[in-house]
Amino acid sequence: MFGGLALVLLTAFYLPFSLLAPVSAARVTRTDVAAPTSAAASLAWPAYGASAIGAVGYDGVLGSAGSTDPLPMASISKVITALVVLEAKPLGVGESGPTITTTQADVDLYRHYLALNGALATVRVGLQLSELQLLQLALVKSANNYVGTLVNWAFGSQDAFLPVARKWLTDHRLTGTTIVEPTGIDPKNVSTATDLVRLGELAIANPLVAQLVSTTKIDIPGVGEFENSNALLGVDGVTGLKTGTLDTAGANLLFSAAKTYGDSTVTVIGVVLGGKDHPTIDRDIQALLDGVYAGFHEVQLTTAGTRYGTATTPWGQTSDIVAATTASVLVWSDTPISVRESISPISTGVAGADVGDLDITVGDRDYTVDLALRSALVDPGPGWRLTHPFGR
């Protein structure tokens, strides 16, 4: 009687328990894999003034040298003026905007800046110029008198322009920048090298400004034909931005440049302030860019099939845990890279089954690569289950 009862209990409880209960998770042995490392970039910083380098999509600056104090930015001020005007009087690529007719006030502006030895372009009463043409004269020719015309048209006067410009600087966190007039002819228009990198990023983020600062030549009817004052345009990947020159403060260049690495293009923003003259800073910027371009490099984060661990089941099957895909990233200099595995509990699974993540941090950017089984882990079957009821 008791033997029969035991058999019933075995059939009712033990067999379902043994055959249907989940099996225990595999034991995972992790493989130590070192994170990739890179050598630090070597940059040829100018030995004068102040310099800084940044890149679009990279926080802050990549490097800087020289003075950290605000220095005269000269005609780089005109980039600020253009951006402030465009907030008040928006204009898109392909648009000309309203027409402005020059008056005696614009002729007086010419005489004013002539007395200050400023950069000029011809003006007379009755010229009809579009907003776009005024911006071209401001950013390509760098004509101080037409910057004055642009500001007076947009705001009514320089005095009305200044509080708007200062609020714009505050709103864009350019706290090291001071502007007292719109052209940069006053040496009290000052900025730090790091602020100017930020300004350059704001400038090329505006499609029209980006187009204007990359324009090599303009022809304005009634005014003249002019080449861009930036002699580096088109050299060593340089795509813009703005020169600045003062007899009392030297030569400046806020510049943008583009370099392609595989499927990625890096847009570099940089500035050099306080050079002896433009040929000097142009030469030094080319040397600086050589080091910046070499400082970016593709780093292989992982390759499909790289082993990050091994899963061993209680019934003796094993499978490597591997990266499911190949991943690489463009890295600046010796940006630190860390790698962390996150593997889920594994019992059974087909080859290629997702079993976790490889979390990779590159500086302040995070990437994830799936981890997978290299080979299948299959159910052990009834024989093993019946003979290992508690050894799972």
Backbone torsions as a table, in degrees:
resi	resn	phi	psi	omega
1	MET	NA	-48.9	179.2
2	PHE	-65.5	-35.5	178.0
3	GLY	-63.6	-39.2	178.7
4	GLY	-66.5	-40.1	178.6
5	LEU	-63.6	-40.9	179.2
6	ALA	-62.2	-39.2	179.9
7	LEU	-66.1	-38.3	178.0
8	VAL	-63.9	-46.0	179.2
9	LEU	-61.5	-40.5	178.9
10	LEU	-60.5	-44.1	-177.7
11	THR	-68.1	-39.6	-174.5
12	ALA	-76.7	-33.5	-172.9
13	PHE	-116.6	-48.6	-172.3
14	TYR	-67.2	-46.7	-176.0
15	LEU	-62.9	-47.8	176.8
16	PRO	-61.7	-38.8	178.7
17	PHE	-60.8	-44.9	-176.8
18	SER	-71.6	-39.5	-171.4
19	LEU	-89.0	-25.0	-172.4
20	LEU	-112.0	-18.5	-177.4
21	ALA	-68.1	147.9	177.8
22	PRO	-60.6	144.4	176.1
23	VAL	-82.9	158.9	-179.0
24	SER	-68.0	155.3	179.7
25	ALA	-68.2	151.6	177.1
26	ALA	-67.9	153.1	173.1
27	ARG	-83.3	128.3	-177.3
28	VAL	-106.2	125.6	173.2
29	THR	-107.2	119.7	-176.7
30	ARG	-84.6	147.6	177.2
31	THR	-101.7	126.6	177.4
32	ASP	-70.7	122.0	178.7
33	VAL	-127.4	121.4	-178.2
34	ALA	-74.9	140.1	175.5
35	ALA	-69.4	144.0	178.7
36	PRO	-66.1	150.2	177.9
37	THR	-128.5	159.2	179.9
38	SER	-136.9	154.2	178.1
39	ALA	-76.7	151.1	178.6
40	ALA	-68.5	145.0	176.4
41	ALA	-67.6	147.8	176.5
42	SER	-114.8	113.1	-174.5
43	LEU	-112.2	138.7	179.4
44	ALA	-91.6	84.0	-177.8
45	TRP	-73.8	139.5	172.5
46	PRO	-59.1	149.8	-175.0
47	ALA	-91.3	12.2	-175.7
48	TYR	-133.6	167.8	170.2
49	GLY	54.3	-128.9	-179.8
50	ALA	-147.3	145.9	-179.0
51	SER	-143.4	152.3	174.5
52	ALA	-156.2	152.8	179.4
53	ILE	-131.8	137.5	172.3
54	GLY	-139.1	-178.6	176.6
55	ALA	-149.5	143.0	-179.7
56	VAL	-61.6	129.1	-178.5
57	GLY	93.2	-5.6	177.8
58	TYR	-113.5	125.6	-175.1
59	ASP	-65.0	144.3	175.3
60	GLY	64.1	-144.4	177.6
61	VAL	-112.9	153.2	177.0
62	LEU	-81.7	-23.6	179.7
63	GLY	-178.7	159.0	178.1
64	SER	-153.2	163.1	-179.5
65	ALA	-154.8	161.2	177.6
66	GLY	82.6	-155.9	-174.8
67	SER	-65.4	141.6	172.3
68	THR	-99.4	-0.1	179.5
69	ASP	-79.2	154.6	172.5
70	PRO	-63.9	131.4	-179.9
71	LEU	-120.8	158.5	178.3
72	PRO	-57.6	128.6	-178.7
73	MET	-99.6	-8.2	177.3
74	ALA	53.7	-133.5	-171.4
75	SER	-72.9	-4.6	169.7
76	ILE	-59.6	-23.2	174.9
77	SER	-52.9	-30.5	-175.8
78	LYS	-66.8	-22.8	174.5
79	VAL	-66.7	-44.2	176.5
80	ILE	-60.1	-47.6	-178.8
81	THR	-58.1	-45.3	-179.5
82	ALA	-61.7	-44.1	-179.1
83	LEU	-66.1	-38.2	178.3
84	VAL	-67.1	-43.8	177.7
85	VAL	-60.5	-42.5	-176.7
86	LEU	-69.5	-24.6	172.4
87	GLU	-69.3	-37.3	-179.6
88	ALA	-80.2	-35.5	-176.8
89	LYS	-129.6	75.8	-173.7
90	PRO	-58.6	145.0	179.8
91	LEU	-148.9	130.4	-179.6
92	GLY	-99.1	166.2	175.6
93	VAL	-60.7	133.1	-179.1
94	GLY	91.5	-6.4	178.4
95	GLU	-102.9	149.2	177.9
96	SER	-100.8	-28.2	179.7
97	GLY	81.2	-174.5	-178.3
98	PRO	-63.8	160.3	176.1
99	THR	-97.2	134.0	178.8
100	ILE	-114.1	129.4	178.5
101	THR	-100.5	124.1	-177.7
102	THR	-71.5	149.5	-177.9
103	THR	-128.9	-175.0	176.8
104	GLN	-60.4	-30.4	178.2
105	ALA	-60.8	-33.9	179.2
106	ASP	-74.6	-33.7	173.4
107	VAL	-65.5	-39.0	177.6
108	ASP	-64.3	-36.8	176.0
109	LEU	-61.4	-42.1	177.8
110	TYR	-56.3	-48.6	-178.3
111	ARG	-65.0	-36.6	179.0
112	HIS	-61.1	-49.0	-177.4
113	TYR	-76.1	-25.1	173.4
114	LEU	-62.9	-42.4	179.2
115	ALA	-64.6	-25.3	179.6
116	LEU	-92.8	3.8	-178.9
117	ASN	62.9	37.6	179.5
118	GLY	-87.5	165.7	175.5
119	ALA	-70.1	136.3	-170.7
120	LEU	-135.9	160.0	167.4
121	ALA	-138.2	146.1	-174.7
122	THR	-55.0	142.5	175.8
123	VAL	-144.4	153.0	172.7
124	ARG	-149.5	162.6	178.8
125	VAL	-65.8	134.3	174.7
126	GLY	96.6	0.2	174.6
127	LEU	-66.4	141.0	176.0
128	GLN	-111.6	113.2	-176.3
129	LEU	-126.0	142.0	178.1
130	SER	-83.4	165.1	174.5
131	GLU	-56.0	-41.6	179.2
132	LEU	-60.1	-44.5	-179.1
133	GLN	-64.9	-37.0	175.6
134	LEU	-63.5	-39.9	177.6
135	LEU	-66.4	-38.1	176.8
136	GLN	-62.1	-44.1	179.6
137	LEU	-66.2	-30.2	179.4
138	ALA	-75.6	-45.5	-170.3
139	LEU	-96.0	-27.6	-179.2
140	VAL	-96.0	-54.3	178.2
141	LYS	-77.9	-27.3	-177.0
142	SER	65.0	39.1	-177.6
143	ALA	-81.4	114.3	-178.0
144	ASN	-60.2	-41.2	-176.4
145	ASN	-63.7	-35.1	179.2
146	TYR	-78.4	-22.7	170.1
147	VAL	-64.2	-42.4	175.9
148	GLY	-60.8	-43.1	177.5
149	THR	-61.1	-44.5	-179.7
150	LEU	-60.2	-46.3	-177.9
151	VAL	-66.9	-43.3	179.9
152	ASN	-64.0	-36.9	176.8
153	TRP	-66.7	-44.1	-174.5
154	ALA	-75.2	-35.8	-171.7
155	PHE	-122.7	-8.8	-179.9
156	GLY	96.8	-32.3	179.5
157	SER	-169.2	164.4	175.3
158	GLN	-65.5	-36.1	179.7
159	ASP	-62.7	-34.9	177.6
160	ALA	-76.1	-28.9	179.4
161	PHE	-69.1	-39.8	-169.2
162	LEU	-60.1	-47.2	179.1
163	PRO	-63.2	-32.6	177.3
164	VAL	-67.3	-43.4	179.5
165	ALA	-64.1	-40.4	-179.0
166	ARG	-68.2	-37.2	175.1
167	LYS	-65.1	-39.3	177.8
168	TRP	-59.9	-42.8	178.1
169	LEU	-61.6	-43.7	179.0
170	THR	-63.9	-45.6	-178.9
171	ASP	-60.3	-29.7	-177.8
172	HIS	-102.3	15.9	172.7
173	ARG	60.0	32.1	176.5
174	LEU	-92.9	67.4	-170.5
175	THR	-75.4	-15.1	178.4
176	GLY	-94.8	11.9	-174.7
177	THR	-115.1	134.2	177.0
178	THR	-126.8	135.3	178.5
179	ILE	-128.6	127.9	-178.9
180	VAL	-115.2	-10.6	175.0
181	GLU	-162.1	164.5	-165.7
182	PRO	-84.6	-8.3	-171.0
183	THR	-102.8	-28.6	-173.9
184	GLY	95.6	2.2	179.5
185	ILE	-70.3	-20.5	176.3
186	ASP	-88.8	123.9	-178.7
187	PRO	-65.6	-6.8	175.8
188	LYS	-80.1	-6.1	167.5
189	ASN	-77.1	103.6	-172.5
190	VAL	-128.6	159.8	176.1
191	SER	-159.9	161.0	173.9
192	THR	-89.1	159.5	178.4
193	ALA	-62.4	-38.2	-179.0
194	THR	-69.0	-38.6	175.3
195	ASP	-61.1	-39.4	-176.4
196	LEU	-70.2	-29.8	171.9
197	VAL	-62.3	-44.2	176.3
198	ARG	-61.4	-42.2	177.9
199	LEU	-59.8	-42.7	178.6
200	GLY	-60.4	-38.6	177.8
201	GLU	-64.9	-41.3	177.3
202	LEU	-64.0	-38.1	-177.8
203	ALA	-65.0	-48.3	-176.3
204	ILE	-78.3	-11.8	173.2
205	ALA	-74.6	-16.9	175.2
206	ASN	-90.9	113.8	-173.1
207	PRO	-56.3	-38.5	-178.6
208	LEU	-70.9	-44.7	178.7
209	VAL	-62.2	-42.6	178.3
210	ALA	-58.0	-39.9	179.0
211	GLN	-67.9	-43.8	-176.4
212	LEU	-65.0	-44.2	-175.8
213	VAL	-73.1	-9.8	175.8
214	SER	-100.8	0.4	-178.8
215	THR	-77.5	127.8	-175.9
216	THR	-85.5	-25.6	-175.5
217	LYS	-153.7	143.5	175.0
218	ILE	-129.5	154.4	176.5
219	ASP	-133.3	107.2	-177.4
220	ILE	-106.1	110.4	-179.6
221	PRO	-54.2	132.3	180.0
222	GLY	85.4	-11.6	-178.7
223	VAL	-117.4	-50.7	178.2
224	GLY	144.8	177.0	177.3
225	GLU	-108.3	132.7	-173.7
226	PHE	-137.9	143.9	172.6
227	GLU	-93.8	151.4	178.4
228	ASN	-60.4	137.4	-179.5
229	SER	-71.3	-9.1	178.9
230	ASN	-89.5	100.1	-176.4
231	ALA	-72.0	-11.7	-179.6
232	LEU	-86.2	-6.8	-179.0
233	LEU	-53.9	128.3	179.1
234	GLY	82.4	-1.9	179.7
235	VAL	-102.2	129.4	177.4
236	ASP	52.1	37.7	175.6
237	GLY	82.2	4.3	-177.8
238	VAL	-70.3	129.9	-176.3
239	THR	-115.7	-3.9	-177.8
240	GLY	172.8	-175.4	29.4
241	LEU	-136.3	-72.9	-172.9
242	LYS	-150.6	133.9	174.3
243	THR	-83.6	166.2	172.6
244	GLY	-156.4	134.0	-176.8
245	THR	-142.1	130.4	171.5
246	LEU	-136.7	136.6	178.7
247	ASP	-57.8	-34.5	-176.2
248	THR	-85.6	-12.5	-173.6
249	ALA	-128.2	-8.9	177.1
250	GLY	93.7	-165.1	-175.1
251	ALA	-101.9	141.4	179.3
252	ASN	-128.8	154.4	168.9
253	LEU	-148.5	120.5	166.4
254	LEU	-93.0	123.4	-171.8
255	PHE	-133.3	154.3	170.5
256	SER	-122.8	150.9	-179.8
257	ALA	-151.7	151.8	-177.6
258	ALA	-125.4	139.9	178.8
259	LYS	-140.5	132.3	-179.0
260	THR	-99.7	134.0	177.0
261	TYR	-127.2	104.3	-178.2
262	GLY	59.9	-120.8	-179.9
263	ASP	-92.4	2.8	-176.0
264	SER	-112.9	143.4	173.7
265	THR	-119.6	128.1	178.2
266	VAL	-101.8	129.8	173.3
267	THR	-102.6	114.2	-178.4
268	VAL	-92.5	137.9	172.6
269	ILE	-119.5	130.4	-179.5
270	GLY	-146.8	166.9	177.4
271	VAL	-149.0	143.5	170.4
272	VAL	-129.0	128.3	-178.3
273	LEU	-118.7	144.6	169.5
274	GLY	80.5	29.6	176.6
275	GLY	-78.9	164.7	179.4
276	LYS	-63.2	-45.1	179.3
277	ASP	-161.5	175.7	-175.9
278	HIS	-70.4	-39.4	174.6
279	PRO	-56.8	-36.6	179.3
280	THR	-66.2	-50.6	-177.3
281	ILE	-70.9	-30.5	176.5
282	ASP	-62.7	-43.4	178.3
283	ARG	-63.8	-42.4	-178.2
284	ASP	-70.1	-32.6	176.7
285	ILE	-67.9	-39.0	176.9
286	GLN	-61.1	-41.2	177.2
287	ALA	-66.3	-39.1	178.1
288	LEU	-64.1	-43.1	-179.9
289	LEU	-63.8	-34.4	177.1
290	ASP	-55.2	-46.2	179.9
291	GLY	-69.8	-37.1	178.8
292	VAL	-64.6	-46.3	-179.7
293	TYR	-61.5	-39.8	178.8
294	ALA	-70.6	-23.0	-177.7
295	GLY	-75.5	-18.3	173.6
296	PHE	-91.6	136.8	-179.2
297	HIS	-156.7	148.1	175.6
298	GLU	-75.0	130.9	176.9
299	VAL	-117.7	128.1	176.8
300	GLN	-77.7	111.4	-179.6
301	LEU	-76.5	-41.0	175.7
302	THR	-164.2	163.3	178.2
303	THR	-121.2	140.3	178.0
304	ALA	-52.7	129.4	179.8
305	GLY	96.4	-7.9	176.6
306	THR	-63.7	131.5	-175.3
307	ARG	-84.3	131.6	176.7
308	TYR	-118.2	2.8	176.9
309	GLY	170.6	176.0	176.9
310	THR	-134.5	133.9	176.1
311	ALA	-103.9	127.4	178.8
312	THR	-122.0	121.5	-178.0
313	THR	-81.5	160.4	176.7
314	PRO	-60.1	-22.3	179.2
315	TRP	-97.4	12.2	166.9
316	GLY	96.7	2.2	175.8
317	GLN	-80.2	149.6	177.4
318	THR	-133.4	152.5	173.0
319	SER	-150.5	137.1	172.4
320	ASP	-69.2	148.1	171.8
321	ILE	-104.0	119.3	-168.1
322	VAL	-130.1	162.2	173.0
323	ALA	-67.5	132.6	-177.4
324	ALA	-78.5	-26.9	-176.7
325	THR	-138.4	167.2	173.5
326	THR	-91.4	138.2	180.0
327	ALA	-138.0	135.7	174.5
328	SER	-137.2	162.3	-178.0
329	VAL	-148.2	148.7	175.8
330	LEU	-82.5	126.1	-172.9
331	VAL	-122.0	142.0	174.5
332	TRP	-94.2	125.6	170.7
333	SER	53.4	-133.4	-178.2
334	ASP	-102.6	38.2	176.7
335	THR	-50.7	127.3	-176.8
336	PRO	-67.5	143.0	179.0
337	ILE	-124.9	131.2	175.5
338	SER	-125.5	148.8	-177.1
339	VAL	-129.0	132.4	178.5
340	ARG	-136.1	132.7	178.7
341	GLU	-93.1	141.1	173.6
342	SER	-130.7	103.4	-173.0
343	ILE	-111.6	126.6	179.6
344	SER	-76.7	158.2	172.9
345	PRO	-58.3	136.2	-175.6
346	ILE	-124.0	131.0	172.3
347	SER	-115.9	-61.8	175.8
348	THR	-135.9	163.0	178.1
349	GLY	175.6	153.0	178.7
350	VAL	-78.0	162.8	174.5
351	ALA	-60.2	132.4	-178.5
352	GLY	91.0	-2.9	-179.6
353	ALA	-63.2	139.1	179.5
354	ASP	-72.1	121.8	-177.4
355	VAL	-125.5	10.7	178.9
356	GLY	158.4	-168.0	-177.0
357	ASP	-133.6	150.2	168.2
358	LEU	-107.2	109.7	-177.8
359	ASP	-94.9	120.8	-175.1
360	ILE	-120.4	127.4	177.3
361	THR	-113.0	124.4	178.3
362	VAL	-117.6	101.9	-174.3
363	GLY	63.2	-116.1	178.1
364	ASP	-107.6	16.0	179.4
365	ARG	-111.8	140.8	-177.1
366	ASP	-113.7	140.5	177.6
367	TYR	-132.4	150.9	178.8
368	THR	-130.9	132.9	175.2
369	VAL	-121.1	133.2	178.9
370	ASP	-68.5	142.6	170.3
371	LEU	-104.1	141.9	-173.5
372	ALA	-139.6	161.6	172.9
373	LEU	-76.1	133.1	176.4
374	ARG	-73.0	-38.3	179.8
375	SER	-133.3	164.8	-174.8
376	ALA	-73.5	146.8	167.9
377	LEU	-114.1	112.1	-172.4
378	VAL	-105.3	159.6	178.1
379	ASP	-58.2	140.0	-175.8
380	PRO	-71.7	-14.9	178.3
381	GLY	90.8	167.9	-173.8
382	PRO	-64.7	-34.1	-178.5
383	GLY	-58.9	-49.4	-178.8
384	TRP	-69.5	-38.7	-179.2
385	ARG	-61.8	-43.6	-178.0
386	LEU	-67.8	-28.9	-177.5
387	THR	-96.3	-2.0	178.7
388	HIS	-133.6	59.9	-176.2
389	PRO	-63.6	-28.3	-177.8
390	PHE	-120.5	0.6	-178.1
391	GLY	-99.7	47.5	-172.8
392	ARG	-97.6	NA	NA
